[in-house]
């Protein structure tokens, strides 16, 4: 059994040495080692991970690109979207394979289907540029009020987003938002719909065993006392203790079946007490500019 473990570690080390990494693939060992007796120890390591995870979670949930009204029970829409995300003055730089140069681009494909009783379901698949990571989102919207001549549309949306194909760690974020908008008809086949909203999001994140000495030699990897040295985990983020507010506003244009939209959003993440380093840490807000073009049937 021990021999098999050694061989698996050797194979892993060899594969790691030759594996290709895209420029923005994350390497979270760069945040510092949280183990006090470990290589590259940092008292701020767990706090660094918390900041990185919360900002990245804000980035992958920075977009609605839809007013509160629903499609109707027989409606269907598909759109290609692009989010341009600015992390502001980052206290903790994204620990990427190559030096991160913002803003971050997240293109995605968004599909929505109308249901009876003013309900709508949707799914979004996104890709984080220059990386092997993606995002997967499921959403459910319910229009509390829509289609009245003199009243605004009001909708509630629940959403769940997960980062996929990330190395050594997982991020899942979900929340609920309330939106207000109003559709204005121009001529026969053209409508403009401005809207605004507020989104409360919960962030959960955890890591597997992280090797804080990925450049260790093959000889060290085959040495029993050194195989698992400097391998540990970051403190997990629990959703109930990691929430933030996102405010957004946008405009949607529909002409025939063509749909075009633009949206701005800003996530206010705030501060937290880093118990390990004994300091209060601030997490810069995340600004996103989003756009979409697609078909609305």
C-alpha positions as CSV (number, residue, x, y, z in Angstrom):
1,X,0.0,0.0,0.0
2,X,2.8,2.4,0.9
3,X,4.6,1.5,-2.3
4,X,1.5,2.4,-4.3
5,X,1.2,5.7,-2.5
6,X,4.8,6.5,-3.3
7,X,4.4,5.7,-7.0
8,X,1.2,7.8,-7.2
9,X,3.1,10.8,-5.7
10,X,5.9,10.3,-8.1
11,X,3.5,10.2,-11.1
12,X,1.7,13.3,-9.8
13,X,5.0,15.2,-9.4
14,X,6.0,14.2,-13.0
15,X,2.6,15.2,-14.4
16,X,2.7,18.5,-12.4
17,X,6.1,19.3,-13.9
18,X,5.0,19.0,-17.5
19,X,1.3,20.0,-17.2
20,X,0.3,23.1,-19.2
21,X,-1.3,25.9,-17.2
22,X,-3.2,28.7,-18.7
23,X,-2.2,32.3,-17.6
24,X,-5.2,32.9,-15.3
25,X,-5.4,29.4,-13.7
26,X,-5.4,30.0,-10.0
27,X,-2.5,28.8,-7.8
28,X,-3.8,29.4,-4.3
29,X,-0.5,28.2,-2.6
30,X,0.7,31.7,-3.5
31,X,-1.6,33.2,-0.8
32,X,0.7,31.8,1.9
33,X,0.9,28.8,4.1
34,X,-1.5,28.9,7.1
35,X,0.4,26.2,9.0
36,X,2.7,27.9,11.5
37,X,5.5,25.4,11.1
38,X,5.2,25.2,7.4
39,X,7.2,26.5,4.4
40,X,6.2,30.1,3.4
41,X,4.1,30.6,6.5
42,X,1.9,33.7,6.6
43,X,-0.3,34.8,9.5
44,X,-2.5,36.4,6.9
45,X,-2.9,33.3,4.7
46,X,-6.4,32.4,5.8
47,X,-7.5,36.0,5.5
48,X,-5.9,36.1,2.0
49,X,-7.9,33.1,1.0
50,X,-11.1,34.6,2.3
51,X,-10.6,37.9,0.4
52,X,-9.7,36.1,-2.8
53,X,-12.7,33.7,-2.5
54,X,-15.2,36.5,-1.8
55,X,-14.0,38.7,-4.6
56,X,-14.0,35.9,-7.1
57,X,-17.5,34.8,-5.9
58,X,-18.6,38.4,-6.5
59,X,-17.2,38.4,-10.0
60,X,-18.9,35.2,-11.1
61,X,-22.3,36.4,-9.7
62,X,-22.0,40.0,-11.0
63,X,-24.6,39.7,-13.7
64,X,-28.4,39.5,-14.2
65,X,-29.0,41.0,-17.6
66,X,-32.7,40.6,-17.3
67,X,-35.5,42.8,-16.0
68,X,-37.9,41.5,-13.3
69,X,-40.6,40.6,-15.9
70,X,-40.8,37.0,-17.1
71,X,-41.0,35.6,-20.6
72,X,-44.5,34.3,-20.3
73,X,-45.5,30.6,-20.1
74,X,-44.5,29.9,-23.7
75,X,-41.5,32.3,-23.9
76,X,-37.9,31.3,-24.6
77,X,-34.7,33.4,-24.8
78,X,-31.1,32.7,-25.5
79,X,-28.2,35.2,-25.3
80,X,-24.5,35.5,-25.5
81,X,-23.1,37.6,-22.7
82,X,-19.9,39.3,-21.6
83,X,-19.0,40.5,-18.2
84,X,-16.1,42.9,-17.7
85,X,-15.1,42.7,-14.0
86,X,-12.9,45.2,-12.2
87,X,-11.6,44.2,-8.7
88,X,-10.5,47.7,-7.8
89,X,-7.5,48.3,-5.7
90,X,-6.9,44.7,-4.7
91,X,-5.3,44.1,-1.3
92,X,-4.8,40.5,-2.4
93,X,-4.0,39.9,-6.0
94,X,-5.6,37.0,-7.7
95,X,-3.0,34.2,-7.4
96,X,-2.8,33.3,-11.0
97,X,-0.2,31.3,-13.0
98,X,0.9,34.5,-14.7
99,X,0.6,38.0,-13.3
100,X,-3.0,39.0,-13.4
101,X,-3.8,42.2,-15.4
102,X,-7.4,43.3,-14.8
103,X,-10.1,43.7,-15.7
104,X,-11.3,40.1,-15.9
105,X,-13.5,39.0,-18.9
106,X,-16.2,36.3,-18.4
107,X,-18.1,35.4,-21.6
108,X,-21.2,33.2,-21.1
109,X,-24.2,31.6,-22.7
110,X,-27.6,32.3,-21.0
111,X,-30.8,30.3,-21.7
112,X,-34.2,31.2,-20.1
113,X,-37.6,29.5,-20.3
114,X,-40.9,30.9,-19.3
115,X,-43.3,28.9,-17.1
116,X,-46.9,29.3,-16.0
117,X,-47.8,31.4,-13.0
118,X,-45.3,34.2,-13.8
119,X,-42.3,31.9,-13.2
120,X,-39.1,31.6,-15.2
121,X,-36.1,29.3,-15.1
122,X,-32.7,29.9,-16.5
123,X,-29.2,28.5,-16.8
124,X,-25.9,30.2,-17.5
125,X,-22.5,28.6,-18.5
126,X,-19.5,30.9,-18.4
127,X,-15.8,30.8,-19.0
128,X,-13.1,32.7,-17.1
129,X,-10.8,34.1,-19.7
130,X,-7.2,32.7,-20.1
131,X,-8.0,29.8,-17.8
132,X,-9.5,26.3,-17.6
133,X,-12.1,27.4,-15.1
134,X,-15.8,28.0,-15.8
135,X,-19.0,28.9,-14.0
136,X,-22.4,27.2,-13.9
137,X,-25.5,29.1,-12.7
138,X,-29.1,28.0,-12.1
139,X,-31.8,30.6,-11.5
140,X,-35.5,30.8,-10.8
141,X,-37.5,34.0,-11.1
142,X,-41.0,34.9,-10.0
143,X,-42.7,38.1,-11.1
144,X,-44.8,39.4,-8.2
145,X,-46.3,42.0,-10.5
146,X,-45.9,42.5,-14.2
147,X,-47.7,43.8,-17.3
148,X,-49.8,46.5,-15.6
149,X,-50.0,49.8,-17.5
150,X,-49.3,52.2,-14.7
151,X,-47.4,50.0,-12.2
152,X,-43.8,48.8,-12.4
153,X,-42.8,45.2,-12.7
154,X,-41.5,43.6,-9.6
155,X,-39.7,40.3,-9.5
156,X,-37.8,38.0,-7.1
157,X,-35.0,35.8,-8.3
158,X,-33.1,33.0,-6.6
159,X,-29.7,31.9,-8.0
160,X,-27.0,29.4,-7.3
161,X,-23.5,29.6,-9.0
162,X,-20.6,27.2,-8.7
163,X,-17.0,27.6,-9.9
164,X,-16.1,24.6,-12.0
165,X,-12.7,23.0,-12.9
166,X,-10.8,24.9,-10.2
167,X,-7.7,23.4,-8.7
168,X,-7.5,22.6,-5.0
169,X,-10.6,24.6,-4.0
170,X,-14.3,25.0,-4.5
171,X,-16.5,28.1,-4.4
172,X,-20.3,28.0,-4.3
173,X,-22.4,31.1,-4.0
174,X,-26.2,31.7,-4.0
175,X,-28.6,34.4,-3.1
176,X,-31.8,36.2,-3.7
177,X,-32.5,39.5,-5.4
178,X,-35.4,41.9,-5.9
179,X,-35.7,43.8,-9.1
180,X,-38.0,46.7,-10.2
181,X,-38.5,47.7,-13.9
182,X,-40.9,49.0,-16.4
183,X,-41.3,48.1,-20.1
184,X,-42.0,50.9,-22.5
185,X,-43.4,50.1,-26.0
186,X,-42.0,52.2,-28.9
187,X,-44.0,51.6,-32.1
188,X,-45.3,48.1,-32.7
189,X,-42.3,45.7,-32.3
190,X,-39.8,47.6,-30.1
191,X,-39.6,47.8,-26.4
192,X,-37.2,49.4,-23.9
193,X,-37.1,48.2,-20.3
194,X,-35.0,50.0,-17.7
195,X,-34.6,48.2,-14.4
196,X,-32.7,48.3,-11.0
197,X,-32.3,45.8,-8.2
198,X,-30.6,44.6,-5.1
199,X,-29.0,41.2,-4.6
200,X,-28.0,39.5,-1.3
201,X,-25.4,36.8,-1.8
202,X,-24.0,34.0,0.4
203,X,-20.5,32.7,-0.3
204,X,-19.1,29.3,0.7
205,X,-15.6,28.1,-0.1
206,X,-13.2,25.3,0.9
207,X,-10.0,23.8,-0.2
208,X,-8.5,20.3,-0.6
209,X,-5.0,19.5,0.5
210,X,-2.8,22.3,-0.9
211,X,0.9,21.6,-1.6
212,X,2.7,24.8,-0.5
213,X,6.0,23.4,-2.1
214,X,4.9,22.4,-5.6
215,X,8.5,22.7,-6.8
216,X,9.8,20.0,-4.4
217,X,12.2,17.6,-6.1
218,X,11.3,14.0,-7.1
219,X,13.7,12.8,-4.4
220,X,11.8,14.7,-1.7
221,X,8.5,13.5,-3.1
222,X,9.7,9.9,-2.7
223,X,11.0,10.5,0.9
224,X,8.5,9.2,3.4
225,X,9.1,12.0,5.9
226,X,8.8,14.7,3.3
227,X,5.9,13.5,1.2
228,X,3.2,15.3,3.1
229,X,5.3,18.1,4.6
230,X,3.9,21.6,3.8
231,X,0.6,20.1,2.6
232,X,-2.4,21.6,4.5
233,X,-5.8,23.3,4.0
234,X,-7.1,26.8,4.4
235,X,-9.9,27.6,6.8
236,X,-13.3,27.2,5.0
237,X,-15.7,30.0,4.4
238,X,-19.2,29.3,5.7
239,X,-22.1,30.9,3.7
240,X,-23.9,32.3,6.7
241,X,-20.8,34.3,7.8
242,X,-19.9,35.5,4.3
243,X,-22.6,37.6,2.8
244,X,-22.5,40.7,0.6
245,X,-24.8,43.1,-1.2
246,X,-24.9,43.7,-4.9
247,X,-26.7,46.6,-6.6
248,X,-27.4,46.7,-10.3
249,X,-29.2,48.6,-13.0
250,X,-29.6,48.0,-16.7
251,X,-31.5,48.6,-19.9
252,X,-32.9,46.0,-22.3
253,X,-33.9,46.6,-25.9
254,X,-36.1,44.2,-27.9
255,X,-36.9,44.7,-31.6
256,X,-38.7,41.8,-33.1
257,X,-36.9,38.7,-31.7
258,X,-33.6,40.6,-31.3
259,X,-32.6,41.3,-27.7
260,X,-29.8,43.7,-26.7
261,X,-29.0,44.7,-23.1
262,X,-26.4,46.4,-20.9
263,X,-26.0,46.4,-17.2
264,X,-23.8,47.8,-14.4
265,X,-23.4,46.2,-11.0
266,X,-21.4,46.9,-7.9
267,X,-20.8,44.4,-5.1
268,X,-20.1,45.8,-1.6
269,X,-18.2,43.2,0.3
270,X,-17.0,45.1,3.4
271,X,-14.7,44.1,6.3
272,X,-14.0,41.2,8.5
273,X,-11.8,40.4,11.5
274,X,-8.9,38.2,10.7
275,X,-8.4,36.2,13.9
276,X,-5.1,34.7,12.9
277,X,-3.3,37.9,12.1
278,X,-5.3,39.9,14.7
279,X,-6.2,42.6,12.2
280,X,-9.4,44.0,10.5
281,X,-9.2,43.4,6.8
282,X,-11.1,45.2,4.1
283,X,-12.4,43.5,0.9
284,X,-12.6,46.0,-2.0
285,X,-15.8,46.1,-3.9
286,X,-16.3,44.5,-7.3
287,X,-17.6,46.5,-10.3
288,X,-18.9,44.8,-13.4
289,X,-20.1,46.0,-16.8
290,X,-22.2,43.4,-18.5
291,X,-23.7,43.2,-22.0
292,X,-25.8,40.7,-24.0
293,X,-27.2,40.1,-27.4
294,X,-29.5,37.3,-28.3
295,X,-33.0,36.1,-29.3
296,X,-36.3,36.5,-27.4
297,X,-39.2,34.3,-28.7
